[in-house]
Amino acid sequence: MRVIAGSAGGLRLAVPKRGVRPTMDRVKAAIFSSLGDAIAGARVLDLFAGSGGLGIEALSRAASSVLFVEGDRQSAEIIERNLAKTRLKGRVLQQDVFNFLRHCSRVETFHIIFADPPYEKTKGGERYTERLLTNEALPQLLDPDGIFVLEKRPDETVPEKKMWHLVRQKTYGATEVLFLAPGYRGQKRAETHRIQKHCVRNC
């Protein structure tokens, strides 16, 4: 796995030996092509960060900041190593994603949120995508004109997205990517916002 473009373009990243499913370079390239210039200067949150590939790609492409949230200690350490190798700066929080969402202050918001959760079910029998899409704290962390990029299996059905507006969905082999915007109450539709319009135009 490598950084595709930007200041660290071409550098290979370390990947944990267990417990992660890195976003393939082809899928990553498509995601960032869709987001385009919305990355530059963006505050980014990378959930289930794994080796940090998505957040590091964002930093390489001039995102202003990235917070990596990863529950596995080995993976969190590898993110730190990958940041050092690419000479990029980001914050790494070793914490369960849902604990983070439960206790986050909501003072900080983000322009872009990435989530590449495990494909298997949680210990409680729910799918990670279902828990994310029904989590009330998550949309509060996203700017009104922000975008939530969620990876999942193409054959996985998701619950009705009452808190989210589906901007775009695209399948790349064994991965489906959803581009979601927070639901609006009487405000302009999501496509009218800068990041979301770019995604609709370029996905």
C-alpha atoms as an extended CHARMM CRD file, in Angstrom:
* protein
*
       203  EXT
         1         1  MET       CA              0.0000000000        0.0000000000        0.0000000000  PROA      1               0.0000000000
         2         2  ARG       CA              1.3390000000        3.4130000000       -0.9110000000  PROA      2               0.0000000000
         3         3  VAL       CA              0.5550000000        7.1170000000       -0.7860000000  PROA      3               0.0000000000
         4         4  ILE       CA             -0.8130000000        7.9470000000       -4.2200000000  PROA      4               0.0000000000
         5         5  ALA       CA             -0.2890000000       11.6880000000       -4.5740000000  PROA      5               0.0000000000
         6         6  GLY       CA              0.8450000000       14.8540000000       -2.8620000000  PROA      6               0.0000000000
         7         7  SER       CA              3.9070000000       15.6140000000       -0.7600000000  PROA      7               0.0000000000
         8         8  ALA       CA              4.3950000000       11.9540000000        0.2340000000  PROA      8               0.0000000000
         9         9  GLY       CA              3.2830000000       10.4820000000       -3.0840000000  PROA      9               0.0000000000
        10        10  GLY       CA              4.8960000000        7.1490000000       -3.9360000000  PROA      10              0.0000000000
        11        11  LEU       CA              5.9590000000        6.2420000000       -0.3950000000  PROA      11              0.0000000000
        12        12  ARG       CA              4.9480000000        2.7750000000        0.7750000000  PROA      12              0.0000000000
        13        13  LEU       CA              3.1380000000        2.4320000000        4.0930000000  PROA      13              0.0000000000
        14        14  ALA       CA              3.4970000000       -0.2900000000        6.6850000000  PROA      14              0.0000000000
        15        15  VAL       CA              0.4140000000       -2.4440000000        7.2590000000  PROA      15              0.0000000000
        16        16  PRO       CA             -0.4270000000       -4.3920000000       10.4490000000  PROA      16              0.0000000000
        17        17  LYS       CA             -0.0880000000       -8.1620000000       10.0820000000  PROA      17              0.0000000000
        18        18  ARG       CA             -3.5530000000       -8.7970000000       11.4770000000  PROA      18              0.0000000000
        19        19  GLY       CA             -6.9410000000       -7.2500000000       12.0550000000  PROA      19              0.0000000000
        20        20  VAL       CA             -7.0570000000       -4.7040000000        9.2270000000  PROA      20              0.0000000000
        21        21  ARG       CA             -8.3160000000       -4.5450000000        5.6500000000  PROA      21              0.0000000000
        22        22  PRO       CA             -6.4420000000       -1.6740000000        4.0040000000  PROA      22              0.0000000000
        23        23  THR       CA             -8.2920000000        0.3470000000        1.3790000000  PROA      23              0.0000000000
        24        24  MET       CA             -6.9280000000       -0.7740000000       -1.9830000000  PROA      24              0.0000000000
        25        25  ASP       CA             -4.9920000000        1.8160000000       -3.9550000000  PROA      25              0.0000000000
        26        26  ARG       CA             -7.5880000000        1.7680000000       -6.7490000000  PROA      26              0.0000000000
        27        27  VAL       CA            -10.4110000000        2.4830000000       -4.3260000000  PROA      27              0.0000000000
        28        28  LYS       CA             -8.3990000000        5.1490000000       -2.5040000000  PROA      28              0.0000000000
        29        29  ALA       CA             -7.5560000000        6.8590000000       -5.8010000000  PROA      29              0.0000000000
        30        30  ALA       CA            -11.2350000000        6.9100000000       -6.7490000000  PROA      30              0.0000000000
        31        31  ILE       CA            -12.2990000000        8.3490000000       -3.3760000000  PROA      31              0.0000000000
        32        32  PHE       CA             -9.7830000000       11.1870000000       -3.5350000000  PROA      32              0.0000000000
        33        33  SER       CA            -10.5350000000       11.8990000000       -7.1750000000  PROA      33              0.0000000000
        34        34  SER       CA            -14.1740000000       12.3040000000       -6.1590000000  PROA      34              0.0000000000
        35        35  LEU       CA            -13.3340000000       14.6510000000       -3.2880000000  PROA      35              0.0000000000
        36        36  GLY       CA            -10.9470000000       16.6840000000       -5.4380000000  PROA      36              0.0000000000
        37        37  ASP       CA             -9.8780000000       20.0670000000       -4.0890000000  PROA      37              0.0000000000
        38        38  ALA       CA            -12.1640000000       19.6600000000       -1.0540000000  PROA      38              0.0000000000
        39        39  ILE       CA             -9.2130000000       17.9150000000        0.6220000000  PROA      39              0.0000000000
        40        40  ALA       CA             -6.9400000000       20.9770000000        0.6550000000  PROA      40              0.0000000000
        41        41  GLY       CA             -7.2500000000       22.7100000000        4.0120000000  PROA      41              0.0000000000
        42        42  ALA       CA             -9.8370000000       20.2350000000        5.3070000000  PROA      42              0.0000000000
        43        43  ARG       CA            -10.1150000000       18.9870000000        8.8830000000  PROA      43              0.0000000000
        44        44  VAL       CA            -10.3590000000       15.2010000000        8.5780000000  PROA      44              0.0000000000
        45        45  LEU       CA            -11.4620000000       12.4230000000       10.9360000000  PROA      45              0.0000000000
        46        46  ASP       CA            -10.3040000000        8.8870000000       10.0550000000  PROA      46              0.0000000000
        47        47  LEU       CA            -12.3450000000        6.2560000000       11.9480000000  PROA      47              0.0000000000
        48        48  PHE       CA            -11.2150000000        2.6020000000       12.0680000000  PROA      48              0.0000000000
        49        49  ALA       CA             -8.0030000000        4.0790000000       10.7330000000  PROA      49              0.0000000000
        50        50  GLY       CA             -6.0770000000        0.7860000000       10.4330000000  PROA      50              0.0000000000
        51        51  SER       CA             -2.6800000000        1.6790000000        8.9990000000  PROA      51              0.0000000000
        52        52  GLY       CA             -3.7710000000        5.2870000000        8.4760000000  PROA      52              0.0000000000
        53        53  GLY       CA             -3.8490000000        5.0760000000        4.6830000000  PROA      53              0.0000000000
        54        54  LEU       CA             -6.8420000000        7.3430000000        4.0980000000  PROA      54              0.0000000000
        55        55  GLY       CA             -5.8690000000       10.0030000000        6.6280000000  PROA      55              0.0000000000
        56        56  ILE       CA             -2.2420000000       10.0290000000        5.4780000000  PROA      56              0.0000000000
        57        57  GLU       CA             -3.3570000000       10.3900000000        1.8720000000  PROA      57              0.0000000000
        58        58  ALA       CA             -5.4210000000       13.3960000000        2.9630000000  PROA      58              0.0000000000
        59        59  LEU       CA             -2.4390000000       14.9500000000        4.7610000000  PROA      59              0.0000000000
        60        60  SER       CA             -0.2390000000       14.3390000000        1.7320000000  PROA      60              0.0000000000
        61        61  ARG       CA             -2.8110000000       16.2230000000       -0.3430000000  PROA      61              0.0000000000
        62        62  ALA       CA             -2.7060000000       19.2500000000        2.0090000000  PROA      62              0.0000000000
        63        63  ALA       CA             -5.4870000000       18.5390000000        4.5050000000  PROA      63              0.0000000000
        64        64  SER       CA             -4.9920000000       20.9240000000        7.4330000000  PROA      64              0.0000000000
        65        65  SER       CA             -5.3330000000       18.2210000000       10.1050000000  PROA      65              0.0000000000
        66        66  VAL       CA             -6.2650000000       14.5690000000       10.5900000000  PROA      66              0.0000000000
        67        67  LEU       CA             -7.4090000000       12.7860000000       13.7350000000  PROA      67              0.0000000000
        68        68  PHE       CA             -6.8940000000        9.0150000000       13.4510000000  PROA      68              0.0000000000
        69        69  VAL       CA             -9.0920000000        6.8570000000       15.7210000000  PROA      69              0.0000000000
        70        70  GLU       CA             -8.0470000000        3.2060000000       15.9580000000  PROA      70              0.0000000000
        71        71  GLY       CA             -8.7940000000        0.7210000000       18.7300000000  PROA      71              0.0000000000
        72        72  ASP       CA             -5.9770000000       -1.7430000000       18.0810000000  PROA      72              0.0000000000
        73        73  ARG       CA             -2.6860000000       -0.8640000000       19.7630000000  PROA      73              0.0000000000
        74        74  GLN       CA             -0.4760000000       -2.3910000000       17.0600000000  PROA      74              0.0000000000
        75        75  SER       CA             -2.3350000000       -0.5440000000       14.3270000000  PROA      75              0.0000000000
        76        76  ALA       CA             -2.1190000000        2.7500000000       16.2260000000  PROA      76              0.0000000000
        77        77  GLU       CA              1.6480000000        2.2860000000       16.5340000000  PROA      77              0.0000000000
        78        78  ILE       CA              1.9240000000        1.6130000000       12.7990000000  PROA      78              0.0000000000
        79        79  ILE       CA              0.0190000000        4.8120000000       12.0460000000  PROA      79              0.0000000000
        80        80  GLU       CA              2.6230000000        6.6780000000       14.1130000000  PROA      80              0.0000000000
        81        81  ARG       CA              5.4010000000        4.9590000000       12.1590000000  PROA      81              0.0000000000
        82        82  ASN       CA              3.7590000000        5.7790000000        8.8280000000  PROA      82              0.0000000000
        83        83  LEU       CA              3.3780000000        9.4260000000        9.8320000000  PROA      83              0.0000000000
        84        84  ALA       CA              7.0590000000        9.5520000000       10.7560000000  PROA      84              0.0000000000
        85        85  LYS       CA              8.0620000000        7.9260000000        7.4600000000  PROA      85              0.0000000000
        86        86  THR       CA              6.0050000000       10.3790000000        5.4010000000  PROA      86              0.0000000000
        87        87  ARG       CA              7.0400000000       13.3350000000        7.6130000000  PROA      87              0.0000000000
        88        88  LEU       CA              3.4060000000       14.2720000000        8.0470000000  PROA      88              0.0000000000
        89        89  LYS       CA              1.7520000000       15.3520000000       11.2850000000  PROA      89              0.0000000000
        90        90  GLY       CA             -1.4980000000       13.9280000000       12.5930000000  PROA      90              0.0000000000
        91        91  ARG       CA             -3.0860000000       13.0150000000       15.9120000000  PROA      91              0.0000000000
        92        92  VAL       CA             -3.4780000000        9.3280000000       16.7290000000  PROA      92              0.0000000000
        93        93  LEU       CA             -6.0350000000        8.2530000000       19.3140000000  PROA      93              0.0000000000
        94        94  GLN       CA             -5.9920000000        4.6160000000       20.3570000000  PROA      94              0.0000000000
        95        95  GLN       CA             -9.6140000000        4.1460000000       21.3640000000  PROA      95              0.0000000000
        96        96  ASP       CA            -12.6500000000        2.1400000000       20.3360000000  PROA      96              0.0000000000
        97        97  VAL       CA            -14.5130000000        4.1710000000       17.7180000000  PROA      97              0.0000000000
        98        98  PHE       CA            -17.8900000000        3.9230000000       19.4210000000  PROA      98              0.0000000000
        99        99  ASN       CA            -16.4100000000        4.9100000000       22.7770000000  PROA      99              0.0000000000
       100       100  PHE       CA            -14.8650000000        7.8940000000       21.0190000000  PROA      100             0.0000000000
       101       101  LEU       CA            -18.2460000000        8.8510000000       19.5480000000  PROA      101             0.0000000000
       102       102  ARG       CA            -19.8990000000        8.3910000000       22.9350000000  PROA      102             0.0000000000
       103       103  HSD       CA            -17.4960000000       10.6510000000       24.7880000000  PROA      103             0.0000000000
       104       104  CYS       CA            -16.2450000000       13.1570000000       22.1920000000  PROA      104             0.0000000000
       105       105  SER       CA            -16.8300000000       16.7720000000       23.1510000000  PROA      105             0.0000000000
       106       106  ARG       CA            -18.3400000000       17.7990000000       19.7770000000  PROA      106             0.0000000000
       107       107  VAL       CA            -16.4580000000       21.0900000000       20.1190000000  PROA      107             0.0000000000
       108       108  GLU       CA            -14.3400000000       20.0840000000       17.1290000000  PROA      108             0.0000000000
       109       109  THR       CA            -15.9940000000       19.4080000000       13.8010000000  PROA      109             0.0000000000
       110       110  PHE       CA            -14.6290000000       18.0120000000       10.5670000000  PROA      110             0.0000000000
       111       111  HSD       CA            -15.0200000000       18.7170000000        6.8650000000  PROA      111             0.0000000000
       112       112  ILE       CA            -14.4850000000       15.0630000000        5.8970000000  PROA      112             0.0000000000
       113       113  ILE       CA            -14.9840000000       11.8630000000        7.8950000000  PROA      113             0.0000000000
       114       114  PHE       CA            -13.6680000000        8.5350000000        6.6240000000  PROA      114             0.0000000000
       115       115  ALA       CA            -14.7870000000        5.1800000000        8.0150000000  PROA      115             0.0000000000
       116       116  ASP       CA            -13.6120000000        1.7730000000        6.8360000000  PROA      116             0.0000000000
       117       117  PRO       CA            -15.0500000000       -0.5150000000        9.5400000000  PROA      117             0.0000000000
       118       118  PRO       CA            -14.6180000000       -4.2960000000        9.7530000000  PROA      118             0.0000000000
       119       119  TYR       CA            -16.9260000000       -6.2700000000        7.5050000000  PROA      119             0.0000000000
       120       120  GLU       CA            -17.8150000000       -8.7820000000       10.2040000000  PROA      120             0.0000000000
       121       121  LYS       CA            -20.4380000000       -8.1020000000       12.8650000000  PROA      121             0.0000000000
       122       122  THR       CA            -19.7930000000       -6.5390000000       16.2640000000  PROA      122             0.0000000000
       123       123  LYS       CA            -19.7940000000       -8.6590000000       19.4170000000  PROA      123             0.0000000000
       124       124  GLY       CA            -23.4090000000       -7.5800000000       19.9350000000  PROA      124             0.0000000000
       125       125  GLY       CA            -24.4170000000       -9.0090000000       16.5470000000  PROA      125             0.0000000000
       126       126  GLU       CA            -24.8450000000       -5.6730000000       14.7550000000  PROA      126             0.0000000000
       127       127  ARG       CA            -22.9910000000       -4.6730000000       11.6450000000  PROA      127             0.0000000000
       128       128  TYR       CA            -20.5280000000       -1.8290000000       12.0620000000  PROA      128             0.0000000000
       129       129  THR       CA            -22.1090000000        0.1180000000        9.2080000000  PROA      129             0.0000000000
       130       130  GLU       CA            -25.5140000000       -0.0630000000       10.9010000000  PROA      130             0.0000000000
       131       131  ARG       CA            -24.0840000000        1.2130000000       14.1830000000  PROA      131             0.0000000000
       132       132  LEU       CA            -22.3390000000        4.0770000000       12.4220000000  PROA      132             0.0000000000
       133       133  LEU       CA            -25.3250000000        5.1840000000       10.3540000000  PROA      133             0.0000000000
       134       134  THR       CA            -27.6340000000        5.1770000000       13.3760000000  PROA      134             0.0000000000
       135       135  ASN       CA            -25.1460000000        6.8540000000       15.7350000000  PROA      135             0.0000000000
       136       136  GLU       CA            -26.5170000000       10.2800000000       16.6560000000  PROA      136             0.0000000000
       137       137  ALA       CA            -23.1260000000       11.7230000000       17.6080000000  PROA      137             0.0000000000
       138       138  LEU       CA            -21.4970000000       11.1290000000       14.2210000000  PROA      138             0.0000000000
       139       139  PRO       CA            -23.3840000000       13.7200000000       12.1170000000  PROA      139             0.0000000000
       140       140  GLN       CA            -22.7820000000       16.3010000000       14.8590000000  PROA      140             0.0000000000
       141       141  LEU       CA            -19.0430000000       15.9520000000       14.2230000000  PROA      141             0.0000000000
       142       142  LEU       CA            -19.4460000000       16.8390000000       10.5500000000  PROA      142             0.0000000000
       143       143  ASP       CA            -19.6010000000       20.3930000000        9.2310000000  PROA      143             0.0000000000
       144       144  PRO       CA            -22.9270000000       21.2550000000        7.5420000000  PROA      144             0.0000000000
       145       145  ASP       CA            -21.1650000000       21.2770000000        4.1710000000  PROA      145             0.0000000000
       146       146  GLY       CA            -19.0560000000       18.2190000000        4.9890000000  PROA      146             0.0000000000
       147       147  ILE       CA            -19.0300000000       14.6860000000        3.6150000000  PROA      147             0.0000000000
       148       148  PHE       CA            -18.9390000000       11.2560000000        5.2780000000  PROA      148             0.0000000000
       149       149  VAL       CA            -17.1540000000        8.5820000000        3.2270000000  PROA      149             0.0000000000
       150       150  LEU       CA            -18.1260000000        5.0680000000        4.3210000000  PROA      150             0.0000000000
       151       151  GLU       CA            -16.7510000000        1.8040000000        2.9150000000  PROA      151             0.0000000000
       152       152  LYS       CA            -18.7460000000       -1.4210000000        3.0810000000  PROA      152             0.0000000000
       153       153  ARG       CA            -19.3790000000       -4.7320000000        1.3240000000  PROA      153             0.0000000000
       154       154  PRO       CA            -21.5080000000       -4.3130000000       -1.8230000000  PROA      154             0.0000000000
       155       155  ASP       CA            -23.9680000000       -7.0260000000       -0.7290000000  PROA      155             0.0000000000
       156       156  GLU       CA            -24.5210000000       -5.5170000000        2.7100000000  PROA      156             0.0000000000
       157       157  THR       CA            -27.8510000000       -3.7790000000        3.1270000000  PROA      157             0.0000000000
       158       158  VAL       CA            -27.9300000000       -0.7070000000        5.3240000000  PROA      158             0.0000000000
       159       159  PRO       CA            -30.7670000000        0.7520000000        7.4160000000  PROA      159             0.0000000000
       160       160  GLU       CA            -32.8270000000        3.6800000000        6.2300000000  PROA      160             0.0000000000
       161       161  LYS       CA            -30.5100000000        6.6500000000        6.5980000000  PROA      161             0.0000000000
       162       162  LYS       CA            -32.7610000000        9.0940000000        8.4490000000  PROA      162             0.0000000000
       163       163  MET       CA            -29.8300000000       11.1960000000        9.6590000000  PROA      163             0.0000000000
       164       164  TRP       CA            -28.0180000000       11.1030000000        6.3260000000  PROA      164             0.0000000000
       165       165  HSD       CA            -28.5110000000       12.1550000000        2.7380000000  PROA      165             0.0000000000
       166       166  LEU       CA            -26.9320000000        9.8010000000        0.1870000000  PROA      166             0.0000000000
       167       167  VAL       CA            -24.9440000000       11.9340000000       -2.2320000000  PROA      167             0.0000000000
       168       168  ARG       CA            -23.3720000000        9.1200000000       -4.2100000000  PROA      168             0.0000000000
       169       169  GLN       CA            -22.5460000000        5.4250000000       -4.0350000000  PROA      169             0.0000000000
       170       170  LYS       CA            -20.0400000000        3.5590000000       -6.1480000000  PROA      170             0.0000000000
       171       171  THR       CA            -18.8220000000       -0.0390000000       -6.2100000000  PROA      171             0.0000000000
       172       172  TYR       CA            -15.2010000000       -0.9420000000       -6.8520000000  PROA      172             0.0000000000
       173       173  GLY       CA            -14.8850000000       -4.7310000000       -6.9010000000  PROA      173             0.0000000000
       174       174  ALA       CA            -15.3570000000       -6.0370000000       -3.3550000000  PROA      174             0.0000000000
       175       175  THR       CA            -15.8450000000       -2.5400000000       -1.8860000000  PROA      175             0.0000000000
       176       176  GLU       CA            -18.7920000000       -0.1640000000       -2.0780000000  PROA      176             0.0000000000
       177       177  VAL       CA            -18.2280000000        3.4650000000       -1.1180000000  PROA      177             0.0000000000
       178       178  LEU       CA            -21.0450000000        5.6640000000        0.1620000000  PROA      178             0.0000000000
       179       179  PHE       CA            -20.6950000000        9.4490000000        0.1020000000  PROA      179             0.0000000000
       180       180  LEU       CA            -23.1050000000       10.8170000000        2.6930000000  PROA      180             0.0000000000
       181       181  ALA       CA            -24.0710000000       14.2740000000        3.9160000000  PROA      181             0.0000000000
       182       182  PRO       CA            -25.8390000000       15.1640000000        7.1640000000  PROA      182             0.0000000000
       183       183  GLY       CA            -29.6060000000       15.4380000000        6.9580000000  PROA      183             0.0000000000
       184       184  TYR       CA            -30.9780000000       18.9850000000        6.7400000000  PROA      184             0.0000000000
       185       185  ARG       CA            -34.0390000000       20.4260000000        8.4200000000  PROA      185             0.0000000000
       186       186  GLY       CA            -35.3680000000       23.1520000000        6.1480000000  PROA      186             0.0000000000
       187       187  GLN       CA            -31.9220000000       24.0630000000        4.8810000000  PROA      187             0.0000000000
       188       188  LYS       CA            -30.6130000000       23.8160000000        1.3340000000  PROA      188             0.0000000000
       189       189  ARG       CA            -30.2760000000       20.3090000000       -0.0550000000  PROA      189             0.0000000000
       190       190  ALA       CA            -26.8820000000       18.7120000000        0.3190000000  PROA      190             0.0000000000
       191       191  GLU       CA            -25.9720000000       19.0080000000       -3.3600000000  PROA      191             0.0000000000
       192       192  THR       CA            -25.8790000000       22.7940000000       -3.0720000000  PROA      192             0.0000000000
       193       193  HSD       CA            -22.8550000000       22.6940000000       -0.7720000000  PROA      193             0.0000000000
       194       194  ARG       CA            -19.3290000000       22.9550000000       -2.1360000000  PROA      194             0.0000000000
       195       195  ILE       CA            -17.8690000000       19.5760000000       -1.1610000000  PROA      195             0.0000000000
       196       196  GLN       CA            -21.0650000000       17.6860000000       -1.8820000000  PROA      196             0.0000000000
       197       197  LYS       CA            -21.5340000000       19.3190000000       -5.2880000000  PROA      197             0.0000000000
       198       198  HSD       CA            -17.9870000000       18.3880000000       -6.2430000000  PROA      198             0.0000000000
       199       199  CYS       CA            -18.6140000000       14.7930000000       -5.2670000000  PROA      199             0.0000000000
       200       200  VAL       CA            -21.8450000000       14.5760000000       -7.2780000000  PROA      200             0.0000000000
       201       201  ARG       CA            -20.0380000000       16.0390000000      -10.2820000000  PROA      201             0.0000000000
       202       202  ASN       CA            -16.9420000000       13.8560000000      -10.1240000000  PROA      202             0.0000000000
       203       203  CYS       CA            -17.8070000000       10.5220000000       -8.4810000000  PROA      203             0.0000000000
